[in-house]
Amino acid sequence: MQRYFLNETITDEINLASNQSIFKHFGKVLRARVGTQAEFVDNNRRVVIAEVVTITPESMHLKVINTISAEAELPLEISVVVSPLKNDRSDWFVQKATELGVHHIIFTNMARTVTDWHKQQDKKQLRFQKIAQAAAEQAHRLMVPTVQFIDWQAMIAQPKNLGLVAWEESARAGESANLVQTIREAPHGAKIVLLFGPEGGLTTSEVTELTTSHFISAGLGPRILRAETAPLYALSAISVLRELI
C-alpha cells in the first residue's frame, strides 16, 4: 500500500487540494478512486490507513479507517557525514541510506574533496530532500531524513553521544572491534555520528582533529569500500546488530 507523509496532525479525516504533491501522485499518477486506500504518516509519526470518500479535479476527501502500530526506525539516531560525491552517485546514496534507516545526511567538504557543489548547493539540497522523502515512503518509514550541507567545523560541533570515523588505516591495521562494540553498547536513542572520507581518503590531520573531538576510528573489514558504499555497509551492520540479533 502506498505511504505518504503529511506535515500535520491527522484526526479522523484528510483533505487534499489539487496543488499538493500527494494529490498529484495519489490522484493522478496512481489514479485513486472512491474506495482506494493509502497509508499516511502525520507529524507525530502516527500511521493511519485512509480511504477516499470523494474526489474531484480540485480536491480529495479521505476518512481514517484504521491506525497502524509499527516501529520502522532504527533504535539509534544515526547521522551520516560524507564528502560530496561525483555525478549521480549522491542521488543513489541518499536513496539507499534512507532505505537503510539513516536519520540525518550531512555533506561536508574535506581536504581531499574533488567535487565542488557550492554554486548548486540549494538546488541539490532540494533535490536530495525529495529523493529522501520518496525513499522513506517506499521503505514505509515513520520519518523523512534531513539533508544538510555544513562546513567541517560545524560538522564536528554537531551534538552527539558517540562518533565513529571509518578510516582505511584502521582496517589495514586489522582493527575490527570498535564498530561492533560501539553500536552494541550504545543506549537506546543515542545520537551517533558516522563519518566517511572522500575517495582520496581522510588526511592524518583530519583524523587527529576528529579523534580530539571524541570520534573513534573504526575499520570496516578487510576490503576498501567506495565513498558511497562504506556508509551503507555501516548502516546495514547497525541494523543487524541492533534489530536482528
C-alpha positions in Angstrom: 0.0 0.0 0.0 1.3 3.5 -0.9 2.5 5.6 2.0 2.6 9.4 2.2 3.9 11.9 4.8 1.6 14.7 5.9 3.2 17.7 7.7 0.2 18.0 10.0 -1.7 16.1 12.7 -4.2 13.6 11.4 -7.6 13.3 13.1 -10.5 11.4 11.6 -10.2 12.8 8.0 -7.8 14.0 5.5 -8.4 16.7 2.9 -6.0 17.2 -0.1 -6.0 20.0 -2.6 -5.1 19.6 -6.2 -2.0 21.7 -5.8 -0.5 19.3 -3.3 2.1 16.8 -4.4 0.3 13.9 -2.7 -2.9 14.7 -4.6 -0.9 14.8 -7.9 0.7 11.4 -7.2 -2.1 9.5 -5.5 -4.9 11.0 -7.5 -3.4 11.4 -11.0 -0.4 9.0 -11.2 -2.0 6.2 -9.2 -5.5 7.1 -10.4 -7.1 6.9 -6.9 -10.9 6.4 -6.9 -13.6 6.3 -4.3 -12.7 3.4 -2.0 -9.0 3.5 -2.8 -6.8 3.3 0.3 -3.4 4.6 1.3 -1.2 4.9 4.4 -0.5 8.4 5.8 2.1 9.4 8.4 1.5 12.6 10.4 3.9 14.9 12.1 3.7 12.9 15.3 4.7 9.7 13.4 1.2 8.3 13.7 0.4 6.0 10.8 -3.2 5.6 9.6 -5.0 3.9 6.7 -7.4 6.3 5.0 -9.9 5.7 2.3 -11.0 8.0 -0.5 -14.6 9.2 0.1 -14.9 11.9 -2.5 -12.6 13.1 -5.3 -12.9 15.9 -7.8 -10.4 17.7 -10.0 -9.9 20.2 -7.3 -9.8 18.2 -4.1 -9.9 14.8 -2.4 -11.5 13.8 0.9 -10.5 10.7 2.8 -11.7 9.2 6.0 -9.4 7.4 8.5 -10.4 3.7 8.9 -7.6 2.3 10.9 -4.4 3.2 12.9 -1.3 1.1 12.4 1.1 0.4 15.2 4.5 -0.3 13.7 8.2 0.6 14.5 10.2 1.1 11.4 13.0 3.3 12.7 16.5 2.3 13.9 16.8 2.3 17.7 19.7 4.7 17.4 19.6 8.2 15.9 22.2 7.9 13.1 23.8 10.9 11.3 26.0 10.0 8.3 28.6 12.5 7.2 30.1 12.2 3.7 32.0 14.3 1.2 30.2 15.5 -1.9 30.2 12.7 -4.4 30.7 12.7 -8.2 28.0 12.6 -10.8 24.7 10.9 -9.8 26.3 8.8 -7.0 24.8 11.2 -4.4 21.3 10.6 -5.6 21.8 6.9 -5.3 23.5 7.2 -1.9 20.7 9.4 -0.4 18.0 7.0 -1.6 19.8 3.9 -0.2 20.8 5.5 3.1 17.2 6.5 3.6 16.0 2.9 2.9 18.5 1.6 5.5 17.3 3.9 8.2 19.6 7.0 8.4 18.1 10.0 10.3 20.4 12.7 9.1 22.6 13.0 6.0 25.3 15.6 6.2 27.5 16.6 3.2 30.8 18.3 4.3 33.8 19.4 2.2 37.0 17.7 3.3 40.7 18.2 2.4 40.5 15.7 -0.5 37.0 16.5 -1.7 37.2 16.9 -5.5 33.6 17.9 -6.3 32.5 21.5 -5.8 28.8 21.9 -5.1 29.0 25.4 -3.8 27.0 27.0 -6.7 24.5 24.2 -6.8 24.1 23.6 -3.1 20.5 24.9 -2.7 19.3 23.1 -5.8 20.9 19.9 -4.8 19.6 20.1 -1.2 16.1 20.4 -2.5 16.6 17.5 -4.9 18.1 15.3 -2.2 15.3 16.1 0.2 12.7 15.0 -2.4 14.7 11.8 -3.0 14.8 11.1 0.7 11.1 11.6 1.0 10.3 9.3 -1.8 12.6 6.6 -0.4 11.2 7.0 3.1 7.7 6.4 1.7 8.8 3.4 -0.3 10.5 1.9 2.7 7.4 2.6 4.9 9.4 4.7 7.4 7.9 6.9 10.0 10.1 9.9 9.2 12.0 11.6 6.4 15.7 12.0 7.0 17.1 15.5 6.9 19.8 16.5 4.3 22.2 19.2 5.2 25.3 21.0 3.8 27.6 22.3 6.5 31.3 23.1 6.8 33.9 21.0 8.6 33.9 22.9 11.9 30.1 23.0 12.1 30.0 19.2 11.4 32.5 18.5 14.2 30.3 20.6 16.6 27.2 18.6 15.8 25.7 17.2 19.1 26.3 13.5 19.6 26.6 10.8 22.2 29.1 8.9 20.1 31.2 9.5 17.0 32.8 7.0 14.7 35.1 7.7 11.8 35.7 5.0 9.2 39.4 5.1 8.4 41.1 2.8 6.0 44.3 2.7 8.0 42.3 1.2 10.9 41.1 -1.5 8.5 44.6 -2.1 7.2 45.9 -2.5 10.8 43.2 -5.2 11.4 41.0 -3.2 13.7 37.6 -4.8 13.7 36.0 -4.3 17.1 35.2 -0.6 17.5 32.1 -0.5 15.2 30.6 -3.6 16.7 31.4 -2.7 20.3 30.2 0.9 20.0 26.9 0.0 18.3 26.1 -2.9 20.7 26.8 -0.8 23.8 25.1 2.4 22.7 22.0 3.2 24.8 18.6 3.2 23.0 18.0 6.5 21.2 21.7 7.6 21.4 22.8 10.2 18.8 25.6 8.6 16.8 27.6 10.4 14.1 29.3 8.3 11.5 31.9 10.0 9.3 33.3 8.7 6.0 36.1 10.3 3.9 36.1 11.2 0.2 37.5 8.9 -2.5 41.1 10.0 -1.7 40.6 9.3 2.0 40.9 11.4 5.1 44.2 13.1 5.9 46.1 12.3 9.0 45.4 15.8 10.4 41.7 15.4 9.8 41.7 12.1 11.7 43.7 13.7 14.5 41.2 16.5 14.8 38.3 14.1 14.8 39.9 12.0 17.5 40.4 15.1 19.6 36.7 15.7 19.1 35.9 12.3 20.6 35.4 10.4 17.3 36.6 6.7 17.5 38.5 5.3 14.5 36.8 2.1 13.2 37.7 -0.4 10.5 35.0 -1.7 8.1 36.6 -5.0 7.3 39.5 -6.1 5.0 38.2 -4.6 1.8 38.5 -0.9 0.8 35.0 0.4 0.0 33.9 3.2 -2.2 32.9 6.5 -0.6 29.2 5.9 -1.3 29.4 2.2 -0.3 31.0 2.4 3.1 28.1 4.3 4.8 25.6 1.7 3.5 27.8 -1.1 4.9 27.8 0.6 8.3 24.1 1.2 8.3 23.5 -2.4 7.4 25.8 -3.5 10.2 23.9 -1.3 12.7 20.6 -2.9 11.6 22.0 -6.4 12.1 23.5 -5.6 15.5 20.5 -3.7 16.9 17.5 -5.1 15.1 18.2 -8.7 14.0 20.4 -10.2 16.7 
